[in-house]
Amino acid sequence: MNQKRVSLRGILGFPVAPYLPSGAIDENALFRNVSYLIDEGLDSIFIACGAGEFQTLSSDEYGVMLDVAIDAAKGRVPVYSGVGGNLSYALEQVKLSEKKGMEGYLILPPYLIDGEQEGLYQYIRTILEASDLNAIVYQRDNAVLDLNSLQSLLSYDQLIGLKDGIGNMESNIIFTQYIGDRLNWLNGMPMAEVTMPAYHALGFKSYSSAISNYIPHISRQFYSALLEGKDEQVSEIYKDVILPINEIRKQRKGYAVSLIKAGMEIVGMSVSNIVRPPVVPVEKDHYKQLEKILDKAHRKYPAVRI
């Protein structure tokens, strides 16, 4: 095993897949998205994952997104790719990720099927055996491991983490107690700031932040306040920003993706409120609600440049 194993900490950036009016990937907008996240202090970049509309990308588009991310990162932070879905396609993505110099990859759920634990284990095992790159399992939807399955996968040294998008805290307690620091524990819940206090208490040291794409300074203020035990500040940011945005996010399926693009458009970034089906763009009323929240957020929690 030659690949360097890493410890994941802090706020993880998940860039979107910005589109031109033609429907093609807007490479310039993507470059600015990745650069912005890194400039704002995020600790890692995860490209072509859920926020990047992984499920809609062609093989060529997937490769373009990886190239742009690596070019924008310039080695400043680790860059991970998303792999998953159809097993054959996932194996191709792993090899491409390895070729393009990714730090590792995030294993997304398999396509469609709710398999037995043995089948899920075999799916992940097959992907892990394809490369020595660092790998993180994303637990959500039809990919939910039990303790025995996860422990069986620990024999693969390249498995470095589990990202939880289920929110079953009993399972998370069991995992962290029996497995401990053998894995990095990542909070991957939608609008992860909402649940991060509970996850942090269990040893989850990092989380994916959707709002960091358009208000990263508030993500950092929130997480810093949480780590420093500033409960009053955490509560204020919850009530002023996080919970109101989360209420909008819950209004439509797919808003976990499209609301990010709407927020980016509102703050003046070169990303349009355009998504690919089956995700739908943010509706006008919800867009206006988000505008009001962000206007208040920027006035009360201004970005402080060092």
MARDREN-642347 format. One record per atom (N, C-alpha, C): atom name; x, z, y; residue number from 1. Coordinates in pm, whole numbers. Each point is the difference from the previous one (the first is absolute). Layout:
<pts>
CA; X; Z; Y; NUM
...
</pts>
This chain:
<pts>
N; 84; 0; -119; 1
CA; -84; 0; 119; 1
C; 88; 0; 125; 1
N; -8; -109; 77; 2
CA; 82; -11; 119; 2
C; -77; 26; 128; 2
N; -131; -17; -5; 3
CA; -80; 13; 120; 3
C; 4; 144; 52; 3
N; 20; 13; 129; 4
CA; 3; 132; 63; 4
C; -140; 59; 5; 4
N; -16; 119; -56; 5
CA; -130; 68; 7; 5
C; -12; 72; 133; 5
N; -120; -2; 55; 6
CA; -18; 46; 138; 6
C; -102; 112; 7; 6
N; 5; 71; 111; 7
CA; -98; 103; 30; 7
C; -83; -47; 118; 7
N; -131; -13; -22; 8
CA; -88; -50; 104; 8
C; -57; 115; 82; 8
N; 13; -12; 130; 9
CA; -50; 102; 91; 9
C; -68; -66; 120; 9
N; -90; 72; 63; 10
CA; -53; -43; 128; 10
C; -115; -99; -8; 10
N; -15; -76; 107; 11
CA; -112; -93; 16; 11
C; 42; -139; -47; 11
N; -80; -59; -86; 12
CA; 31; -129; -60; 12
C; -83; -109; 68; 12
N; 67; -109; 38; 13
CA; -68; -108; 71; 13
C; -48; -110; -93; 13
N; -125; -41; 19; 14
CA; -60; -106; -80; 14
C; -48; -111; 93; 14
N; 87; -99; 27; 15
CA; -38; -109; 90; 15
C; -118; -80; -52; 15
N; -69; -66; 92; 16
CA; -113; -85; -36; 16
C; 49; -141; -32; 16
N; -93; -86; -38; 17
CA; 29; -142; -16; 17
C; -68; -71; 117; 17
N; 71; -23; 110; 18
CA; -63; -65; 115; 18
C; -16; -150; -24; 18
N; -110; -56; 49; 19
CA; -28; -141; -26; 19
C; -8; -81; 129; 19
N; 45; -123; -8; 20
CA; -19; -98; 106; 20
C; -142; -55; -8; 20
N; -49; -66; 105; 21
CA; -134; -61; -8; 21
C; -16; -95; -118; 21
N; 111; -60; -44; 22
CA; -4; -90; -116; 22
C; -22; 74; -131; 22
N; 20; 132; 2; 23
CA; -11; 80; -121; 23
C; 133; 32; -64; 23
N; 108; -60; 48; 24
CA; 133; 26; -53; 24
C; 52; 134; 51; 24
N; 100; 55; -70; 25
CA; 64; 123; 44; 25
C; 69; -24; 135; 25
N; -24; 88; 94; 26
CA; 68; -5; 130; 26
C; 131; 78; -14; 26
N; 107; -73; -26; 27
CA; 128; 65; -28; 27
C; 55; 76; 121; 27
N; -21; -54; 117; 28
CA; 49; 69; 121; 28
C; -73; 132; 21; 28
N; -130; -1; -21; 29
CA; -78; 124; 15; 29
C; 40; 102; -106; 29
N; 26; -47; -120; 30
CA; 42; 91; -107; 30
C; 136; 60; 32; 30
N; 92; -82; 50; 31
CA; 132; 51; 38; 31
C; -13; 110; 104; 31
N; -86; -23; 100; 32
CA; -19; 101; 105; 32
C; -66; 126; -56; 32
N; -92; -16; -94; 33
CA; -67; 114; -63; 33
C; 101; 89; -71; 33
N; 85; -61; -82; 34
CA; 101; 76; -74; 34
C; 100; 64; 95; 34
N; 49; -76; 97; 35
CA; 98; 52; 96; 35
C; -57; 118; 77; 35
N; -125; -12; 40; 36
CA; -66; 106; 77; 36
C; -8; 130; -80; 36
N; -38; -11; -126; 37
CA; -10; 119; -84; 37
C; 135; 70; -14; 37
N; 105; -78; -18; 38
CA; 133; 58; -14; 38
C; 48; 59; 132; 38
N; -22; -73; 109; 39
CA; 40; 50; 132; 39
C; -72; 131; 34; 39
N; -120; 16; -54; 40
CA; -79; 120; 28; 40
C; 33; 115; -95; 40
N; 98; -18; -85; 41
CA; 51; 111; -80; 41
C; -59; 17; -137; 41
N; -75; -99; -50; 42
CA; -50; 12; -137; 42
C; 115; -11; -99; 42
N; -16; 63; -115; 43
CA; 113; 22; -90; 43
C; 22; -107; -106; 43
N; -103; -74; -33; 44
CA; 10; -108; -98; 44
C; -105; -104; 31; 44
N; 22; -122; -48; 45
CA; -96; -108; 16; 45
C; -46; -46; -138; 45
N; -132; -14; -17; 46
CA; -59; -50; -123; 46
C; -73; -130; 35; 46
N; 59; -111; -42; 47
CA; -51; -132; 39; 47
C; -83; -61; -111; 47
N; -102; -77; 41; 48
CA; -87; -71; -95; 48
C; -67; 97; -97; 48
N; -52; 108; 55; 49
CA; -75; 98; -80; 49
C; -147; -6; 42; 49
N; -70; 112; -7; 50
CA; -143; -2; 31; 50
C; -31; -43; 141; 50
N; 67; 59; 99; 51
CA; -23; -37; 140; 51
C; 42; -144; 25; 51
N; 93; -51; -81; 52
CA; 45; -138; 11; 52
C; -83; -99; -80; 52
N; -120; 43; -42; 53
CA; -95; -85; -72; 53
C; 68; -68; -120; 53
N; 69; 81; -77; 54
CA; 72; -45; -119; 54
C; -84; -91; -88; 54
N; -127; 35; -15; 55
CA; -85; -70; -97; 55
C; -31; -144; 42; 55
N; 27; -36; 124; 56
CA; -34; -135; 48; 56
C; 122; -91; 15; 56
N; 120; 52; -21; 57
CA; 121; -76; 32; 57
C; 35; -98; -112; 57
N; 40; -120; 42; 58
CA; 57; -94; -95; 58
C; 144; 42; -30; 58
N; 58; -60; -102; 59
CA; 139; 32; -34; 59
C; 93; -32; 116; 59
N; -23; -113; 66; 60
CA; 84; -38; 114; 60
C; -16; 98; 115; 60
N; -123; 40; 28; 61
CA; -24; 95; 109; 61
C; 63; 134; -29; 61
N; -8; 40; -124; 62
CA; 61; 127; -41; 62
C; 150; -4; 27; 62
N; 66; -107; -39; 63
CA; 143; -13; 25; 63
C; 33; -1; 148; 63
N; -82; -67; 79; 64
CA; 21; -4; 146; 64
C; -8; 141; 59; 64
N; -99; 78; -43; 65
CA; -15; 134; 54; 65
C; 120; 88; -33; 65
N; 52; -14; -122; 66
CA; 119; 77; -37; 66
C; 120; -42; 85; 66
N; 16; -130; 21; 67
CA; 112; -48; 81; 67
C; -8; 53; 143; 67
N; -118; -6; 58; 68
CA; -17; 45; 138; 68
C; 28; 150; 10; 68
N; -47; 77; -96; 69
CA; 20; 145; 4; 69
C; 149; 35; -9; 69
N; 70; -64; -89; 70
CA; 143; 25; -14; 70
C; 74; -40; 127; 70
N; -38; -114; 58; 71
CA; 63; -47; 123; 71
C; -24; 96; 115; 71
N; -123; 50; 9; 72
CA; -34; 92; 109; 72
C; 62; 138; -18; 72
N; 8; 46; -123; 73
CA; 54; 134; -26; 73
C; 149; 8; 26; 73
N; 71; -107; -31; 74
CA; 145; -5; 24; 74
C; 74; 120; -59; 74
N; -49; 47; -113; 75
CA; 67; 109; -69; 75
C; -20; 137; 61; 75
N; -85; 10; 102; 76
CA; -18; 129; 68; 76
C; -79; 100; -83; 76
N; -96; -49; -76; 77
CA; -80; 86; -88; 77
C; -20; -73; -132; 77
N; -33; 72; -108; 78
CA; -30; -66; -128; 78
C; -127; -85; 11; 78
N; -3; -112; -69; 79
CA; -117; -87; -5; 79
C; -46; -14; -146; 79
N; -125; 32; -24; 80
CA; -61; -11; -132; 80
C; -107; -110; 4; 80
N; -21; -64; -113; 81
CA; -104; -101; -12; 81
C; -115; 54; -84; 81
N; -111; -71; 3; 82
CA; -111; 31; -89; 82
C; 1; -95; -119; 82
N; -20; 52; -119; 83
CA; -13; -84; -119; 83
C; -120; 50; -81; 83
N; -64; -90; -72; 84
CA; -113; 47; -80; 84
C; -99; -111; -30; 84
N; -123; 38; -33; 85
CA; -102; -96; -37; 85
C; 27; -59; -136; 85
N; -7; -130; -10; 86
CA; 33; -71; -124; 86
C; 141; 35; -44; 86
N; 18; 38; -126; 87
CA; 130; 49; -46; 87
C; 109; -105; 12; 87
N; -29; -124; -33; 88
CA; 102; -105; 10; 88
C; 43; -19; 145; 88
N; -98; 3; 90; 89
CA; 31; -14; 142; 89
C; 80; 120; 49; 89
N; -37; 119; -48; 90
CA; 73; 121; 41; 90
C; 146; -8; -41; 90
N; 27; -52; -119; 91
CA; 138; -13; -46; 91
C; 77; -101; 85; 91
N; -65; -107; 42; 92
CA; 63; -97; 90; 92
C; 32; 66; 135; 92
N; -91; 83; 48; 93
CA; 21; 68; 127; 93
C; 116; 99; -7; 93
N; 13; 67; -112; 94
CA; 111; 93; -17; 94
C; 132; -76; 8; 94
N; 10; -111; -71; 95
CA; 123; -78; 0; 95
C; 30; -55; 140; 95
N; -104; -45; 70; 96
CA; 20; -50; 136; 96
C; 43; 113; 93; 96
N; -59; 117; -17; 97
CA; 38; 116; 81; 97
C; 147; 36; -22; 97
N; 42; -9; -125; 98
CA; 139; 28; -33; 98
C; 92; -103; 64; 98
N; -38; -125; -9; 99
CA; 80; -110; 56; 99
C; 15; 11; 151; 99
N; -106; 44; 67; 100
CA; 1; 4; 146; 100
C; 55; 131; 57; 100
N; 39; 92; -86; 101
CA; 68; 119; 47; 101
C; -90; 115; 40; 101
N; -116; 10; -62; 102
CA; -87; 114; 27; 102
C; 64; 129; -52; 102
N; -32; 111; 65; 103
CA; 42; 131; -50; 103
C; -73; 34; -128; 103
N; -123; -47; -9; 104
CA; -82; 28; -116; 104
C; -137; -62; 17; 104
N; -97; 48; -79; 105
CA; -133; -58; 7; 105
C; -105; 107; -33; 105
N; -119; -27; 47; 106
CA; -116; 85; -24; 106
C; -90; -71; -101; 106
N; -27; 66; -114; 107
CA; -82; -62; -105; 107
C; -148; 22; 32; 107
N; -68; -109; 37; 108
CA; -142; 3; 30; 108
C; -80; -12; -129; 108
N; -130; 28; 4; 109
CA; -80; 0; -123; 109
C; -2; -135; -70; 109
N; -18; -1; -132; 110
CA; -15; -126; -75; 110
C; -132; -68; 36; 110
N; -6; -126; -30; 111
CA; -119; -78; 35; 111
C; -123; 42; -79; 111
N; -103; 41; 68; 112
CA; -138; 12; -50; 112
C; -28; 104; -107; 112
N; 83; 3; -105; 113
CA; -35; 75; -121; 113
C; 21; 150; 17; 113
N; -98; 78; -46; 114
CA; 17; 144; -14; 114
C; 53; 25; -142; 114
N; 130; 9; -11; 115
CA; 60; 16; -131; 115
C; 10; 144; -44; 115
N; 29; 20; -126; 116
CA; 29; 132; -52; 116
C; 136; 46; 53; 116
N; 31; 129; -16; 117
CA; 128; 52; 47; 117
C; 117; -75; -65; 117
N; -12; -31; -128; 118
CA; 108; -73; -67; 118
C; 21; -137; 63; 118
N; -110; -68; 32; 119
CA; 11; -131; 64; 119
C; 61; 9; 139; 119
N; -38; 101; 75; 120
CA; 56; 19; 134; 120
C; 149; 34; -8; 120
N; 34; 83; -98; 121
CA; 141; 33; -22; 121
C; 79; -127; -33; 121
N; -53; -84; -86; 122
CA; 71; -122; -40; 122
C; 14; -96; 118; 122
N; -101; -7; 84; 123
CA; 5; -86; 120; 123
C; 114; 44; 91; 123
N; 7; 130; 31; 124
CA; 104; 51; 88; 124
C; 136; -9; -66; 124
N; 7; 33; -128; 125
CA; 126; -5; -74; 125
C; 59; -141; 3; 125
N; -85; -100; -22; 126
CA; 47; -138; -1; 126
C; 59; -39; 135; 126
N; -63; 44; 107; 127
CA; 52; -30; 134; 127
C; 133; 73; 23; 127
N; 6; 127; -38; 128
CA; 122; 78; 21; 128
C; 119; -62; -74; 128
N; -25; -51; -120; 129
CA; 109; -54; -80; 129
C; 52; -135; 51; 129
N; -71; -58; 97; 130
CA; 41; -130; 52; 130
C; 112; 8; 102; 130
N; 29; 122; 50; 131
CA; 100; 12; 106; 131
C; 48; 144; 10; 131
N; 118; 15; 60; 132
CA; 53; 133; 27; 132
C; -35; 48; 141; 132
N; -78; -79; 73; 133
CA; -39; 42; 134; 133
C; -81; 130; -4; 133
N; 9; 78; 107; 134
CA; -82; 119; 13; 134
C; -148; -38; -4; 134
N; -79; 76; -73; 135
CA; -142; -31; -17; 135
C; -85; 123; 31; 135
N; -114; -26; 63; 136
CA; -97; 104; 33; 136
C; -135; -45; -55; 136
N; -69; 86; -72; 137
CA; -132; -31; -53; 137
C; -105; 41; 102; 137
N; -93; -92; 27; 138
CA; -111; 29; 90; 138
C; -123; 31; -83; 138
N; -42; 124; 3; 139
CA; -114; 46; -79; 139
C; -129; -15; 81; 139
N; -83; -96; -40; 140
CA; -128; -22; 68; 140
C; -86; -96; -82; 140
N; -128; -5; 34; 141
CA; -93; -93; -62; 141
C; 6; 6; -153; 141
N; 41; -108; -67; 142
CA; 2; -3; -146; 142
C; 137; 36; -56; 142
N; 84; 64; 82; 143
CA; 134; 40; -46; 143
C; 17; 150; 24; 143
N; -58; 80; -87; 144
CA; 4; 145; 13; 144
C; 65; 58; -124; 144
N; 119; 54; 17; 145
CA; 76; 54; -111; 145
C; -38; 146; -29; 145
N; 11; 39; -126; 146
CA; -7; 142; -32; 146
C; 144; 53; -14; 146
N; 13; 130; -19; 147
CA; 132; 61; -2; 147
C; 86; -55; -113; 147
N; -57; -17; -117; 148
CA; 79; -49; -114; 148
C; 56; -140; 26; 148
N; -82; -86; 58; 149
CA; 45; -137; 29; 149
C; 111; 1; 103; 149
N; -19; 79; 106; 150
CA; 102; 7; 105; 150
C; 130; 57; -55; 150
N; -10; 105; -79; 151
CA; 121; 59; -58; 151
C; 72; -99; -92; 151
N; -76; -81; -71; 152
CA; 62; -99; -89; 152
C; 80; -103; 79; 152
N; -44; -30; 122; 153
CA; 68; -99; 83; 153
C; 126; 55; 65; 153
N; 18; 132; -3; 154
CA; 116; 61; 65; 154
C; 131; -35; -69; 154
N; -9; -54; -121; 155
CA; 123; -41; -69; 155
C; 65; -119; 70; 155
N; -76; -67; 86; 156
CA; 54; -111; 78; 156
C; 54; 55; 132; 156
N; 131; 2; 8; 157
CA; 66; 58; 117; 157
C; -39; -70; 129; 157
N; -36; -128; -9; 158
CA; -34; -74; 121; 158
C; -135; 39; 59; 158
N; -80; 74; -75; 159
CA; -125; 52; 56; 159
C; 33; 120; 89; 159
N; -16; -17; 130; 160
CA; 42; 105; 94; 160
C; -116; 70; 69; 160
N; -123; -53; -14; 161
CA; -107; 66; 74; 161
C; -139; -36; -46; 161
N; -95; 80; 43; 162
CA; -141; -26; -21; 162
C; -71; 12; 133; 162
N; -75; -103; 33; 163
CA; -83; -1; 121; 163
C; -144; 21; -43; 163
N; -63; 105; 51; 164
CA; -136; 33; -44; 164
C; -104; -48; 100; 164
N; -91; -84; -49; 165
CA; -111; -45; 81; 165
C; -134; 40; -56; 165
N; 0; 100; -88; 166
CA; -122; 47; -65; 166
C; -57; 123; 69; 166
N; 87; 97; 27; 167
CA; -45; 122; 67; 167
C; -49; 108; -93; 167
N; 34; -9; -129; 168
CA; -35; 105; -94; 168
C; 107; 109; 9; 168
N; -28; 104; 74; 169
CA; 103; 100; 28; 169
C; 35; 82; -123; 169
N; -91; 14; -93; 170
CA; 32; 70; -125; 170
C; 109; -77; -75; 170
N; -17; -133; -10; 171
CA; 101; -82; -66; 171
C; 132; 5; 75; 171
N; -5; -1; 133; 172
CA; 123; 5; 78; 172
C; 74; 132; -20; 172
N; -75; 108; -11; 173
CA; 64; 129; -28; 173
C; 66; -2; -137; 173
N; -70; -53; -98; 174
CA; 56; -9; -136; 174
C; 127; -85; 1; 174
N; -7; -117; 64; 175
CA; 117; -89; 5; 175
C; 120; 69; 64; 175
N; -21; 54; 118; 176
CA; 113; 57; 74; 176
C; 56; 124; -68; 176
N; -84; 77; -67; 177
CA; 49; 120; -67; 177
C; 80; -33; -125; 177
N; -46; -99; -76; 178
CA; 68; -32; -125; 178
C; 118; -96; 19; 178
N; -4; -83; 104; 179
CA; 103; -101; 19; 179
C; 97; 37; 111; 179
N; -48; 70; 101; 180
CA; 87; 49; 106; 180
C; 69; -110; 78; 180
N; 127; 21; 33; 181
CA; 70; -94; 87; 181
C; 63; -116; -76; 181
N; -37; -19; -127; 182
CA; 46; -120; -70; 182
C; -55; -125; 69; 182
N; -118; 12; 62; 183
CA; -59; -112; 72; 183
C; -17; 33; 148; 183
N; 1; -104; 82; 184
CA; -46; 11; 138; 184
C; -153; -8; -1; 184
N; -63; 88; 75; 185
CA; -146; 3; 4; 185
C; -47; -53; 135; 185
N; -81; -108; -2; 186
CA; -44; -68; 121; 186
C; -152; 10; 11; 186
N; -47; 37; 115; 187
CA; -144; 1; 27; 187
C; -42; -142; 40; 187
N; -81; -63; -85; 188
CA; -45; -135; 28; 188
C; -150; -10; 19; 188
N; -63; 109; 40; 189
CA; -143; -4; 26; 189
C; -30; -84; 124; 189
N; -117; -65; 4; 190
CA; -38; -68; 122; 190
C; -1; 98; 117; 190
N; 57; -41; 113; 191
CA; 14; 89; 116; 191
C; 66; 131; -45; 191
N; 122; -12; -48; 192
CA; 67; 111; -70; 192
C; 21; 123; 87; 192
N; 0; -17; 132; 193
CA; 14; 118; 86; 193
C; -111; 102; -24; 193
N; -119; -49; -38; 194
CA; -113; 90; -22; 194
C; 32; 104; -107; 194
N; 68; -43; -106; 195
CA; 24; 88; -114; 195
C; 142; 55; -5; 195
N; 87; -38; 93; 196
CA; 141; 34; -14; 196
C; 27; 150; -3; 196
N; -71; 84; 74; 197
CA; 28; 144; -13; 197
C; -14; 51; -143; 197
N; -103; -46; -71; 198
CA; -19; 44; -139; 198
C; 109; -57; -90; 198
N; 37; -125; 21; 199
CA; 105; -63; -81; 199
C; 137; 62; 27; 199
N; 27; 27; 125; 200
CA; 131; 57; 35; 200
C; 21; 134; -69; 200
N; -105; 77; -11; 201
CA; 12; 131; -66; 201
C; 38; -13; -147; 201
N; -26; -116; -60; 202
CA; 32; -22; -142; 202
C; 138; -62; -20; 202
N; 68; -33; 108; 203
CA; 132; -59; -12; 203
C; 6; -148; 29; 203
N; -108; -58; 52; 204
CA; 0; -139; 42; 204
C; 70; -8; 136; 204
N; 116; -67; 4; 205
CA; 83; -1; 120; 205
C; -14; -125; 85; 205
N; -83; -94; -44; 206
CA; -17; -123; 76; 206
C; -141; -55; -19; 206
N; -38; -87; 91; 207
CA; -133; -60; -10; 207
C; -3; -135; 71; 207
N; -93; -85; -42; 208
CA; -19; -129; 63; 208
C; -97; 16; 116; 208
N; 41; -48; 116; 209
CA; -81; 18; 121; 209
C; -52; -133; 50; 209
N; -132; -20; -11; 210
CA; -61; -123; 51; 210
C; 7; -5; 153; 210
N; -25; 114; 65; 211
CA; -4; 1; 146; 211
C; 138; -18; 61; 211
N; 105; 15; -80; 212
CA; 134; -19; 55; 212
C; 23; -143; 44; 212
N; -81; -94; -47; 213
CA; 13; -139; 44; 213
C; -37; -18; 147; 213
N; -79; 93; 55; 214
CA; -39; -17; 140; 214
C; 16; 127; 85; 214
N; 6; 117; -60; 215
CA; 30; 122; 76; 215
C; 102; 85; -77; 215
N; 118; -55; -27; 216
CA; 98; 72; -82; 216
C; 48; 129; 64; 216
N; 1; 6; 133; 217
CA; 46; 123; 66; 217
C; -95; 115; -28; 217
N; -129; -31; -19; 218
CA; -96; 106; -32; 218
C; 14; 41; -146; 218
N; 30; -95; -87; 219
CA; 30; 35; -140; 219
C; 115; 100; -4; 219
N; 105; -28; 78; 220
CA; 118; 87; 0; 220
C; -31; 135; 63; 220
N; -79; 1; 107; 221
CA; -37; 128; 60; 221
C; -80; 84; -98; 221
N; -92; -64; -71; 222
CA; -81; 72; -98; 222
C; 87; 59; -111; 222
N; 87; -84; -58; 223
CA; 78; 47; -114; 223
C; 101; 106; 42; 223
N; 59; -17; 117; 224
CA; 93; 102; 49; 224
C; -71; 133; 21; 224
N; -120; -5; 56; 225
CA; -77; 122; 21; 225
C; -35; 66; -133; 225
N; -32; -81; -100; 226
CA; -32; 53; -132; 226
C; 121; 69; -60; 226
N; 116; -65; 5; 227
CA; 121; 57; -58; 227
C; 44; 127; 72; 227
N; -25; 5; 130; 228
CA; 43; 114; 80; 228
C; -104; 112; 7; 228
N; -111; -18; -70; 229
CA; -103; 103; -2; 229
C; -76; 16; 130; 229
N; -7; -106; 79; 230
CA; -73; 4; 127; 230
C; -146; -37; -27; 230
N; -73; 99; -50; 231
CA; -135; -25; -48; 231
C; -94; -47; 111; 231
N; 16; 53; 119; 232
CA; -89; -38; 110; 232
C; 19; -147; 37; 232
N; 125; -44; 3; 233
CA; 26; -140; 31; 233
C; -52; -91; -109; 233
N; 19; 40; -125; 234
CA; -54; -78; -112; 234
C; -151; -14; 15; 234
N; -67; 109; 31; 235
CA; -146; 0; 15; 235
C; -45; -92; 114; 235
N; 72; 4; 110; 236
CA; -36; -84; 114; 236
C; 12; -148; -34; 236
N; 110; -37; -65; 237
CA; 19; -142; -36; 237
C; -104; -42; -104; 237
N; -33; 89; -90; 238
CA; -109; -28; -94; 238
C; -127; -37; 76; 238
N; -43; 86; 88; 239
CA; -130; -16; 66; 239
C; -1; -115; 101; 239
N; 112; -23; 66; 240
CA; 6; -104; 102; 240
C; 23; -139; -56; 240
N; 77; -9; -108; 241
CA; 46; -132; -46; 241
C; -32; -27; -147; 241
N; 53; 82; -88; 242
CA; -1; -33; -142; 242
C; -141; -3; -59; 242
N; -76; 106; 21; 243
CA; -134; 5; -60; 243
C; -95; -103; 62; 243
N; 2; -24; 132; 244
CA; -85; -107; 54; 244
C; 34; -138; -56; 244
N; 130; -32; -13; 245
CA; 37; -129; -59; 245
C; -44; -5; -146; 245
N; 15; 111; -71; 246
CA; -39; 5; -140; 246
C; -150; -24; -16; 246
N; -79; 48; 93; 247
CA; -146; -23; -6; 247
C; -31; -148; 9; 247
N; 71; -72; 85; 248
CA; -20; -145; 9; 248
C; 45; -67; -131; 248
N; 116; 42; -50; 249
CA; 54; -61; -121; 249
C; -99; 6; -115; 249
N; -77; 107; -9; 250
CA; -93; 20; -111; 250
C; -127; -84; 10; 250
N; -18; -71; 112; 251
CA; -125; -73; 22; 251
C; -12; -127; -84; 251
N; 112; -62; -33; 252
CA; -4; -124; -77; 252
C; 112; -2; -103; 252
N; -28; -56; -116; 253
CA; 105; -21; -100; 253
C; 101; -101; 57; 253
N; 127; 30; -18; 254
CA; 103; -89; 51; 254
C; 52; 35; 136; 254
N; -67; 96; 67; 255
CA; 48; 40; 132; 255
C; 137; 69; -7; 255
N; 39; 48; -117; 256
CA; 134; 57; -14; 256
C; 107; -102; 37; 256
N; -34; -129; -12; 257
CA; 91; -108; 38; 257
C; -35; -55; 138; 257
N; -125; -44; 17; 258
CA; -35; -71; 123; 258
C; 3; 90; 124; 258
N; -24; 131; -17; 259
CA; 5; 88; 116; 259
C; 142; 12; 55; 259
N; 100; -18; -86; 260
CA; 139; 1; 47; 260
C; 22; -117; 95; 260
N; -45; -117; -41; 261
CA; 19; -118; 84; 261
C; -77; 12; 131; 261
N; -119; 57; -5; 262
CA; -77; 20; 122; 262
C; 75; 93; 95; 262
N; 55; 109; -54; 263
CA; 77; 93; 83; 263
C; 121; -66; 61; 263
N; 69; -83; -77; 264
CA; 117; -70; 51; 264
C; -38; -97; 111; 264
N; -111; -68; -18; 265
CA; -46; -93; 103; 265
C; -38; 75; 128; 265
N; -64; 114; -15; 266
CA; -43; 79; 116; 266
C; 119; 45; 83; 266
N; 108; 41; -64; 267
CA; 116; 51; 76; 267
C; 92; -113; 47; 267
N; -39; -125; -23; 268
CA; 74; -111; 56; 268
C; 104; -63; -88; 268
N; -2; 30; -129; 269
CA; 94; -63; -92; 269
C; -53; -137; -40; 269
N; 91; -88; -42; 270
CA; -37; -139; -27; 270
C; -58; -16; -141; 270
N; -105; 76; -25; 271
CA; -72; -7; -128; 271
C; -149; -8; 31; 271
N; -66; -98; -57; 272
CA; -143; -18; 22; 272
C; -80; 72; -105; 272
N; -125; 28; 33; 273
CA; -93; 67; -91; 273
C; -51; -101; -103; 273
N; 95; -58; -74; 274
CA; -32; -102; -101; 274
C; 51; 48; -135; 274
N; -87; -1; -98; 275
CA; 37; 40; -137; 275
C; -53; -104; -96; 275
N; 50; 4; -122; 276
CA; -44; -93; -102; 276
C; -108; 65; -88; 276
N; -99; -77; -44; 277
CA; -101; 53; -90; 277
C; 64; 53; -127; 277
N; -58; 104; -60; 278
CA; -131; 57; 31; 278
C; -1; 105; 111; 278
N; 116; 31; 60; 279
CA; 2; 92; 113; 279
C; -68; -65; 119; 279
N; -72; 78; 78; 280
CA; -71; -51; 118; 280
C; 63; 55; 127; 280
N; -3; -77; 110; 281
CA; 54; 51; 126; 281
C; -85; 113; 56; 281
N; 57; 74; 93; 282
CA; -71; 113; 60; 282
C; -112; -50; 89; 282
N; -117; 58; -16; 283
CA; -116; -40; 80; 283
C; 16; 42; 145; 283
N; -73; -70; 88; 284
CA; 16; 18; 144; 284
C; -24; 145; 42; 284
N; -105; 63; -49; 285
CA; -29; 138; 41; 285
C; 110; 95; -45; 285
N; 47; -17; -122; 286
CA; 108; 85; -50; 286
C; 130; -26; 76; 286
N; 21; -125; 37; 287
CA; 119; -37; 79; 287
C; -2; 74; 134; 287
N; -115; 1; 63; 288
CA; -12; 68; 129; 288
C; 19; 151; -15; 288
N; -50; 56; -108; 289
CA; 22; 143; -26; 289
C; 148; 30; -14; 289
N; 71; -87; -71; 290
CA; 143; 20; -18; 290
C; 73; -13; 133; 290
N; -41; -92; 83; 291
CA; 61; -15; 133; 291
C; -9; 130; 79; 291
N; -115; 63; -2; 292
CA; -20; 125; 75; 292
C; 90; 111; -55; 292
N; 8; 9; -131; 293
CA; 84; 103; -61; 293
C; 146; -20; 39; 293
N; 46; -124; -7; 294
CA; 140; -29; 30; 294
C; 32; 19; 148; 294
N; -96; -31; 86; 295
CA; 21; 23; 143; 295
C; 19; 149; 28; 295
N; -86; 83; -59; 296
CA; 14; 145; 16; 296
C; 129; 50; -62; 296
N; 34; -54; -117; 297
CA; 121; 45; -69; 297
C; 125; -29; 81; 297
N; 8; -117; 60; 298
CA; 119; -34; 78; 298
C; 10; 82; 128; 298
N; -115; 38; 55; 299
CA; 4; 83; 121; 299
C; 39; 144; -31; 299
N; -50; 54; -111; 300
CA; 28; 139; -33; 300
C; 131; 18; -74; 300
N; 38; -103; -79; 301
CA; 123; 10; -79; 301
C; 90; -120; 31; 301
N; 55; -4; 119; 302
CA; 86; -115; 38; 302
C; 126; -6; -83; 302
N; 48; -120; -19; 303
CA; 127; -18; -72; 303
C; 113; 47; 88; 303
N; 91; 74; -59; 304
CA; 117; 52; 73; 304
C; 122; -77; -50; 304
N; 60; -76; 90; 305
CA; 118; -78; -35; 305
C; 125; 82; 24; 305
N; 88; -3; -98; 306
CA; 127; 74; 12; 306
C; 109; -93; 55; 306
</pts>
